[in-house]
Amino acid sequence: MAFFRLCKGEDILEVLREVFRANIVRIPQAGIRPLGLIIQKDQKTRIWGDLRDILVGNAAENLSEYRLFQMEQIPDLSGRKSRGVDFELGSEILAGFLKGFSLPAAEINTHLKGSYKYQFSFKGVDRLYVSPSALGKALLGVQIDKYNPAAKIFFGDHPARLFVIDSVIRSTNFAVHLEASQETKIKLEADKIQAVLDALKSEIKIKSESEQSIAFEGKEAMAFAFTCLQIVTDASGRIELLPVQSRLDEKDLEARGVEPDESEQEEQSFETVLLHEEPGMLSWDE
């Protein structure tokens, strides 16, 4: 997993990591969605399709978007600028964002002149999610089809670690803000950037918000961060989400011959997983 470290103390980063326990991606993608699968094996991290595609029988019917998916706005992130990063790192971050919008970073960067620091912001940020408790309930008794070729990597002597995405944080818009040094002057050539987009017949719209800021607006919401839960299976492929804090208590009750209360099972607490200990942005391995 390629990883770009970012400085601690970053406003947006702290909200994403500390409040949401979210993983930030270097290249935003519309295809990162709840119920998507992530695997880790041999020190590589990959997107691995959709959970519903590898389940036994008609279990996927209980995992429909109509039944499970919810959405909320996140005003705390909308419009908030990131901490300024130096030109080299800022160019790398911008290249990833532009790639997510299918735009040529090198060509656009030539029209952002005089900057020695970059800041970034998003508008209209929302969160598309599945409640972990609802997901846990929907997965009770559900099995992964161990005979599905795409699922074989989860079984055997050295199975891959498996995670399911339970929420994505996304926006149709991102803006880059330029900061000049005392020796330089910002020259943001919005007209030339527009000419690049016109030549590509791109549907992305730009708006020059000031002499030092430009925003890129697409039609489709792109996920720039996500949260995920770890999945484990038994030998038959039956699914459990980890960690489930009440699981040990439930086993203790069963050992004493006491039936666990069903309403308490629905209140089980799940912990989302940060795929990297350090704050930063991740890229998927091939």
KAMOJO-V199013 format. One record per pair of residues at least 24 apart in sequence whose ideal C-beta (glycine too) atoms are under 8 Angstrom apart, sorted by the first residue. I is the first residue (numbers start at 1). J is the second residue. Records with the same first field share a line. If there is no record, write none. Layout:
BEGIN
I: J, J
END
This chain:
BEGIN
1: 40, 43, 44, 45, 275, 276, 282, 283, 284, 285
2: 26, 282, 283, 285
3: 276, 278, 280, 281, 282, 283
4: 89, 92, 93, 280, 281, 282, 283
5: 278, 279, 280
6: 85, 279, 280, 281
7: 83, 85, 279
8: 279
9: 83
10: 82, 83, 279
11: 80, 81, 82, 83
12: 77, 80, 81, 82, 83, 120, 121
13: 82, 83, 279
15: 76, 77, 80
16: 77, 169, 225
17: 274, 279
19: 76
20: 127, 167, 169, 225, 227, 272
21: 227, 271, 272, 273, 274
22: 167, 169, 225, 226, 227, 272
23: 225, 226, 227, 228, 274, 275, 276, 282
24: 224, 225, 280, 281, 282
25: 96, 223, 224, 225, 226, 281, 282, 283, 284
26: 92, 93, 96, 281, 282, 283
27: 96, 97, 99, 100, 283
28: 96, 97, 100, 101, 170, 174, 222, 223, 224
29: 100, 222, 223
30: 220, 221, 222, 223
32: 165, 168, 223, 226
33: 128, 165, 168, 223
34: 68, 69, 128, 129, 130, 165, 166, 167, 168
35: 63, 68, 130, 164, 165
36: 164, 165
37: 162, 163, 164, 165
38: 162, 163, 164, 165, 228, 275
39: 153, 154, 160, 161, 162, 163
40: 160, 161, 163, 275
41: 153, 158, 159, 160, 161
44: 285
45: 275, 282, 284, 285
46: 284, 285, 286
47: 284
48: 150, 153, 162
49: 150
51: 164
53: 148, 150
54: 144, 145, 148, 150, 151
55: 142, 143, 144, 145
56: 142, 143, 144, 145, 237
59: 142, 143
62: 138, 142
63: 135, 138, 139
67: 138
68: 130, 131, 134, 135, 138
69: 128, 129, 130
70: 128, 129, 130, 131
71: 126, 127, 128, 129
72: 126, 127, 129
73: 124, 125, 126, 127
74: 125, 126, 127, 169
75: 125
77: 122, 125, 169
78: 122, 123, 124, 125, 171
79: 121, 122, 123
80: 121
81: 119, 120, 121, 177
82: 119, 120, 121
83: 119
84: 117, 118, 119, 179
85: 117, 118, 119
86: 116, 117
87: 115, 116, 117, 118
89: 118
90: 115, 117, 118
91: 118
93: 118, 120, 281
94: 118, 120, 176
96: 281, 283
97: 174, 176, 216, 224
98: 216
100: 222, 224
101: 202, 204, 216, 218, 222
102: 202, 204
103: 196, 197, 200, 202, 204, 216
104: 196, 200
107: 196
108: 193, 196
111: 188, 189, 190, 192, 193, 196
112: 176, 178, 188, 189, 214
113: 186, 187, 188, 189
114: 178, 180, 184, 185, 186, 187
115: 178, 179, 180, 184, 186
116: 179, 180, 181, 184
117: 178, 179
118: 176, 177, 178, 179
119: 176, 177, 179
120: 174, 175, 176, 177
121: 174, 175, 177
122: 171, 173, 174, 175, 224
123: 171, 173, 175, 215
124: 171, 172, 173
125: 169, 170, 171
126: 169, 170, 171, 221
127: 167, 168, 169, 170
128: 167, 168, 170, 221
129: 166, 167, 168, 227
130: 166, 167
132: 166, 229, 241, 270, 272
133: 266, 267, 268, 270
135: 164, 166, 229, 241
136: 241, 244, 266, 268, 270
137: 265, 266
139: 239, 240, 241
141: 238
142: 238, 239
143: 233, 236, 237, 238, 239
144: 233, 237, 239
145: 237
146: 236, 237
151: 237
154: 233, 237
155: 233, 235, 237
161: 230
162: 230, 231, 232, 233
163: 228, 229, 230, 231, 273, 275
164: 228, 229, 231, 241
165: 226, 227, 228
166: 227, 228, 229, 272
167: 226, 227
168: 223, 225, 226
169: 223, 224, 225, 226
170: 221, 222, 223, 224
171: 221, 222, 224
172: 217, 218, 219, 220, 221, 222
173: 215, 216, 217, 218
174: 215, 216, 224
175: 209, 213, 214, 215, 216
176: 213, 214
177: 212, 213
178: 212, 213
179: 212
180: 212
186: 211, 212
188: 212, 213, 214
190: 214
227: 272, 273
228: 272, 273, 275
229: 270, 271, 272, 273
230: 273
241: 270
243: 270, 271
244: 268, 269, 270
245: 269, 271
END
